[in-house]
Amino acid sequence: MSKKQFNYVLSDIPNDDEGKAFVKQLRQFFNKDRYAIRVRGQYLKDGLNWRHYTYGQPLSHSKCMRIYIKEKI
């Protein structure tokens, strides 16, 4: 029996209006019956202390976004 994990699919999507529109459109046409999608922040914005976010920063404090796709059981 193998453990299912999130698969890293896309990265370095800019956290701006264009990047957010891309993620929104991806969610719109995504096969939600078979897969789950997660969006996480990547690269802390300049001037912020990483020690405040040892378990990951919120999307609002990220320079880019990363997308993970998991197959539903």
N, C-alpha and C positions, 0 to 999 in steps of 0.2 A: 504494500500500500504506500503510495507516494503522497507526500504532503503538497497541496496546491499552494503556490505563492504568486504574488503579483509579478507580472512581467513588465519590465521597463520597455516602453515603446517609443515615446517621443521626448525630446528634451530641448532645452534652450529656446523655448517658445517665449518671446518677449512678453513681459507682464504690462502690456499697454492695451489700448483700445483694439488694435488689430489682432493681437494675440488672444484677447478675451473673446472677440468675435469668432476667431477660429475654433476655440474650445466650445463655444455655444453652438456653432454649426455642426461640429463633430458630434456633440451630444444629441442633436436633433436627428441625425441620420444613423445613429449607432444602434446596433442590434442588442437591445436591452434584455431580451428574453434569454440570451445565451451568455452575454458578457457583462461585466461591471467595469466602470471606468472611475479612476480616482485622479484628481489633479492636486499636485503638491508643489510647494514653493522650492525654488532653486536659487542659490547665490543671494546672500544677505545684502541689502542695499548699503551703499557707502555711508559711513558715519554711525552705523548701529553696532552695538557690541554683541558679538556672537555668544558671550557667556550668559546673556539673558534668554537665549533660545537654544539651550543645549539639546533639546529634544525636537528641534525643527522650528523654524520661524513661521508665522502666519503668512498667508499669500499676499497680504497687503504690504509686508516688509521684504518681499522677494523681488529680485531683478527679473527672474525668468520663471517659467512653469515647466513642470515635468508631468507626463501622463503615464499612468500605469493601467494595464488592462488585465483583468482576471476572468477566467472562464468560470461561470457559475456551475455548481455541482448539480 
